[in-house]
Amino acid sequence: MSADAKTVEARCVRLDAKAENAAALAPIVERRVLVRGPKDLLIEVRAAAVNPSDVKAATGLMPYAVFPRTPGRDYAGVVIDGPAGTIGREVFGSSGDLGIRRDGTHASHLVVEADAVVEKPKTVSWEEAAGIGVPFVTAMEGFRRAGVPKSGEAVLVFGVNGKVGQAAVQIATWQGARVIGVVRRAEAYEGYTNAPIEVIDASATEIAARVRELTGGKGADVVFNTVGDPYFQAAHKSLALRGRQILIAAIDPIVQFNILEFYRGQHTYVGIDTLGLSSGATGAVLRDLGPGFASGHLKPFPIRANAIYPLERAKEAYVAVAGSSRDRVILKS
């Protein structure tokens, strides 16, 4: 690091060009000089998560991803230089820009805006803090836009064992809502929750009928659809009067849409794309979650030792995520 600490020579994972698939990725680790601006923080990255969006961008599924670049949206680390009072802070964060439109977190160091970071709880490890980002931001931004569930409301979560699904369960049960989860095949809910949840096996049960049964005929006040079109009709038919459906993903982007039922049900559909959030906007979402982590109502995802990779093994980490690993995959320098 330089004498004035405004620059540092960082070790960074670099992707020179997009690849056809994860197996064809050829990341290298190279040294690059990072320079912070007057309102930026220079962070020594202690851990960084690998998200599906990191791999999708690397394989050409996000046309606005720039190359060459350092991937990575989520991080946790120590501030080693910045405005007065910031040095030494233990922080974590996420972003829609980092690793996509500008160099990201899969590196030994990171430059990011001062308003982007959140204090890391002392009870949370570096790896756990790095794994909070995208799933919790996506879940919370969905609820912020659709209306945070109130105590007693019914929340239906499709893809409940995915990381966004688990984050949605935590947030909804923290707020006192009743949660019903949907799984593709028979399995129990795997995540943390503040209250028992009912799980519907989509392979064996008609979802909307079961939701009506569980809610006394009313339906779900909020549907968090983390899967998209395969569950679009079931989600639509499960909505209560003035219910809200949150959508964050699609396999086939085209669905049939019953406008009559939509407006007669006074429904609201909310689309969430956290890639549209700046680092600062993402920091604001994470700050809304802070009290939940501080109180223990929200818990980070457990990190398995075999899901932690050094920067030099970034390709293995990307391949693991592309292979639909349910583990939260972490890179460390």
N, C-alpha and C positions, 0 to 999 in steps of 0.2 A: 504494500500500500504506500502511496506517496506521502510526503511529509505533511501536506495540508489535509490529507485524508479525503479529498474530494474525488479522487480517482482510485481505482483498484484494478489489478490484473486478475481477472476471474477465469475460472475453468468452466466452460460452457458446452453443453451438448449442442451440436449444430446439424441442421438438415439443409443441404444445399438445394434440394429440389423435391417435389412431391414424388411419391412412389405408387405403384399399382395397388399394393396391399401392404400390410404390416410386415410380412415376411421379406418384402423387397426393400424395406427401409434401410438406409445406410448411415446412421448417425455417427458422428465423430465427436471427440472432445477436444476442443482447442482453447487456447488462451486469448482472451479479448480484454481490452481496457474499457472499463465502465466509468462514466463521468456523471456525477449527480449535479442537478441544477439547484438553485438557491432554496426552492421549496420542496425538494426531493429528500428522500431517505436513501442511504446506502445500507443495504441489509446483507449480513452474512447468513446465507440460507442454511439452515440446519436440516430441513427436510422439505420435499416438494412432492405433491401427488401427481399421478398420471391419470387423466380423465379420458373417457371415450372421445370427447371432442378434440383432445390433443391428437389422437390417432386419426380421427376422421379428417382433420385439417391436413395432416401429413400425407394422407392418401388421396387428396384432391377433392374431397367432398365439401369443402368450404372454399369457394372460388376467391374469396377476399383474403385468404391466408397468404401472407407474403413469404418469399424465399429469397435468399437463405435466411434462416432464423433459428432462434433457440426456443423450443416449445415450452409449455408449462403455464398453467393458470393459477394453481394453488401453491401456497408456501407457508413456512413458519421459520422465523429466524430472529437474529439480534441486530438491532440498529447499531452500526459502527460509525456512522457519520450522518449529520443532519442538522436542522435548526436547533436552537438552544433548548435544552431539556429533553431531547429525544435520544441521545446516545445511551446505549445500555438497555433500552426497552426491549422486552421480549414480546414479539408481535406475530400475528398471522394475518393472512388475507387471501384474496382471490380477485379475479378480473375477467371481463369479457374481451379485453384488448390484449393482455399479456399472452405471449406465446402464439398469438394468432396474427394480429396486425403489427406487433412489435415484439422484441425479444422478451422471453419469458423466464420462468422460474427453475428450469432444469439446468441449474448452474450452481457454482459455489457462492455467487453474490448476485444481487438484484438491485436495480434502481427503480423506485416507485414513489408516487406522490405521498406526501405526509398524511393526507386525509384518507388514504386507502387502507391503512393498517388498523388492527384492533389488538388490544392487549391480550396476550395469551394467558389463560387461567393457570395458576400455579399447579393445579391438580392434573393438568393435561400435558402429556408428553409432546415433544417436538413432532413426532410422527403422527400422533393423533390430531394435533392442531393443523398439520398440513393436510390432513384428510377431511377436514370439516368443509372447506370451501364450496365447490360447485354444487354438491348435493343439497346442502343446507340453504345456500343462497337461492337455488332454484325453487325449493319448497317454500321458503319464506316469501320470496318475491311473488310466487303464485298466490299465496294467501293474502299478501298485502294488496295485490291488485283485485282479487276476487272478494276480499273481505275476510279478515282473520276470523276463524271459527269462534263462535260464542259458546259458553257453557251450555250444554244440553243439545247443541246442534249435532246433526248426524253428518259425518264425513266419510265418504266412500273412496278408497284408494285402490286404483288398479295398478298392478305391478308392485304390490306392497313389499316384496322382499328385495326389490332393487334399492339402491342407496338413496335415491330421491324419495322413493316410497317410504323407506324407513324414517327419513328425516321428516316427511310430512306427518307420519304417525306420531313422532315425538312432539312436534310443534302443536298438533291438534289436541293431543291428550294433555299437554302442558296447559292449554287454554280451557280444558274441561269439556272438550267435545267428545262425543261417542264415535269411535272409529270402527268401520267395517272394511276389511281388506279383501282383495281378490287375488288369487294365485292361479297360474295356468294349469297346474296339476296338484294333486293332493300333497300338501306340505304345510308345516306349521309356520307361523310368523317367526322370523329369525332375529329381529331387531329389538331394541329397547323400547319400552312403552311405560307411560305413567299410569295406565289403567288397562284392564283386560280388553282385548279386541276380538271381534268375531271375524273368522276367516272363511271366505267362500271359495270352494274349488270350482273353477269355471268349467272344468272338464266333466263335472258330474251334476252341476246345479244350474238352473235357469237364474241368472244373476238378478235381473230386475225384480222377478217375482220374490226371490229371497230377501232382497233389500226392502221391498214393501212389507213383507211379513215381519221383518225385524224392526221396522219403524212404525208399526201400527197402520200401514197403508199410506203413510205420508211420503216416503221416499227420502233421498239424501239431500240435505241442504247444500252441501258442497261435494262435487266429484273431482278428485285429483286423478286425471288420466295420464299416467306416465308412459303409456304404451302407444296410444294413438288410435289409428283407424280400426285395428282388430276389435277394440272394445267401444267404438264410438256409439253404435246403436244401443248396446247394453247400458252404457253410461247415460245416454239421452233418456232412455226409458226408466232409468232409476232416479231421475231428478225430481225433487219436490217442487211444488209451486214456488216460483221465484228462485229456483235452485241455480247454482253457478257451477259450470264445468271448466276446469283448468286443463289446458292441453300444452304439452311440452315436447311431443315427439310424433313421428309418423313413419310408417313403413311404406304404405301406399298413400300418397298425399290426397287422393280423391276419395270422397265419401258421399253417400246419398244423405240429403239433409231435408227433413220434413219441416218446412217453414211454418206450416199451420200449427203443428204441435209445439214448435219453438215459441211462437208469439203467444199462443193461448196458455202455455205454461209460464209465460213471462220469464223465460230463462235468460241467463247470461253466459256467454262463452268467452273465456279469457285465454289468450295466447301468450306464452312466456318463452323468451329467448334470452338467456343470460349473456350470450355473446354480444348483445346490444348494450350491456351495462359497462360503463367505464370503471376503472379501478376505484375512483372516489365513490361512485354510485353503489358499487358492490360493497365497499366499506360501510356505507350507511345501512345496508341490509344486514350485514354481520353485526353491527352495533345493536340492532333491534333484537338479535339473538343472544347478546351478551348476558342479560339477566338470567336467561334460561340455563346457560352453561354455569354461571356463577352459583345458581341455586341447586344445581344437580338435576333439574327437570329435563335438561337436554344433555345428552352424553355423546362424545365423539365415537366414531366407529372403531372397534378394536382393530389393531394392526398386527397381522401375523408376521413372524420373523422371516418366513420364506417369501413374503411379498415385499421385502425391502431390498432394493438393488443399488449398487454404486453407479455413478454417472457412466462409467465405462461399460456397464451392462444395460444401457438405456434401451437398446433394441429388444432385449428379452422382456423388459418391463412393458414396452409398447405391444409386443406380441401377446403377452399375458392379458392385457386389457382388451385387445382386439378379439381375443378368444373368449370374451364374455366372462372373465374371472369375476366371481362375486367378492373377491378380496379387494380392499382398498390398497392399491399398489403405490409404493413410495420410492422416490429416488433420494439418495444422500451423497454428498460430495466427499 
